[in-house]
Amino acid sequence: MSEESDDDMPELVAADVSKVPVTVITGFLGAGKTTLLNYILTEQHGKKIAVILNEFGEGDSIEKSMSVGEEGELFEEWLELRNGCLCCSVKDNGVKAIENLMQKKGKFDYILLETTGLADPGPIASIFWLDEELCSDVYLDGIVVMVDAKFCERHIDEKKEDGSVNECQKQIALGDVIILNKTDLVSAEQLSKLKDLIRSVNNFAKIVETSHSNINPESILDINAYGLSGDTKMEDIFTQRGYSTEDKHIIDQSVGTITVQIPGSISKCALDDFLQTLLWEKTIKNSTGNIIEILRLKGSMCIEGSDRRLVVQAVEELYDSHTTTVWEDDQPRSSTVVFIGEHCHRILGSLKKFDMFKLAAVRVV
Ligand SMILES: Nc1nc2c(ncn2[C@@H]2O[C@H](COP(=O)(O)OP(=O)(O)OP(=O)(O)O)[C@@H](O)[C@H]2O)c(=O)[nH]1
């Protein structure tokens, strides 16, 4: 481990100590989310965990928020979800659930939020990630996606009538950890094929195989996927995996992962210009003429005039950046960007039109 003085420590490390981490647990219907929650709540992990469940039934739609106290006591609150659509109405209700929960601050030190099987985790995650008011109390630690090893292949292939990305692909794309559950129901061969399929969508997430959601809580809690961790991990992608072609990980999915490395340093203005065109204007097309729709983006950037890395995180159209670790003298300067989204293959030609990709010998994994 490198020895850092207090002055070298990134600002966020200190700021996060008083905040409560939130892990969003999502996954298709019946994949094993509740089994996972029950498992974690009974495991020894030294944490006092509060749980928020988002559920909506056929008729009345309700969001049940419950919290498990230190002594195992349970207190509950019920919040209306007006139209039963989690994605549209979760913003206000989700904030309220957390605010109510935070009044019990001190009784818990971790929040798990289980979404319904059909939810898009993007809007839910952004509440905890970038909501100004809540962010003083909580922060998004990561998104955990439960995948049903038996039925995932069918769900991932489902075509939506409007041609949009199906929920299963969206969830996998946004996962920081993907739990491949129900491994007892498939053969080793099926499992290996499914892993390739998942990797074809999200090649950056950690995949953990489980049966009956039995998982070491350390694999999913305190991973800090939206914080400072991961900057050097991104750089390692190139040293560990070496070179491969742009399309290697895109099997037959519209959603895929592409990692791009830009040697040298880039200007912050050029980075913002690119991100805003990509995420807000959504006008960048790949070489097949399809608009690139980002679901998740992570970048570890080398910025001109700065001696520290800049980590960029994006979920759909939202993005944020933080200065992190110092570049050591002997570390080659480069930026690494992981794109996960729709039509992310064959994008190099389009990227070259932007200043930050222009000069460098850009590489793609
Ligand atoms: N064989 C097998 N069954 C499992 C496994 N994990 C969970 N189950 C069973 O699968 C069913 C669904 O599990 P849940 O934990 O309720 O799944 P969920 O994702 O919370 O389901 P929804 O809330 O309906 O989306 C239950 O009957 C579980 O006992 C597993 O690894 N193997």
The ligand as an ORCA input file, in Angstrom:
! r2SCAN-3c Opt
* xyz 0 1
  N     -34.087    -23.448     -6.280
  C     -33.857    -22.207     -5.832
  N     -34.879    -21.447     -5.418
  C     -34.615    -20.203     -4.953
  C     -33.290    -19.688     -4.901
  N     -33.334    -18.427     -4.418
  C     -34.631    -18.164     -4.179
  N     -35.416    -19.223     -4.489
  C     -36.872    -19.316     -4.426
  O     -37.410    -18.529     -5.480
  C     -38.629    -17.935     -5.080
  C     -38.571    -16.408     -5.304
  O     -37.607    -15.858     -4.414
  P     -37.753    -14.390     -3.825
  O     -36.621    -14.160     -2.904
  O     -39.123    -14.172     -3.269
  O     -37.598    -13.559     -5.139
  P     -37.849    -11.994     -5.348
  O     -36.867    -11.536     -6.347
  O     -37.889    -11.286     -4.059
  O     -39.309    -12.051     -5.957
  P     -40.308    -10.783     -6.283
  O     -40.359     -9.964     -5.027
  O     -41.583    -11.466     -6.630
  O     -39.720    -10.065     -7.449
  C     -38.845    -18.320     -3.635
  O     -39.708    -19.432     -3.604
  C     -37.449    -18.709     -3.161
  O     -37.473    -19.662     -2.109
  C     -32.213    -20.541     -5.358
  O     -31.025    -20.173     -5.395
  N     -32.568    -21.770     -5.818
*
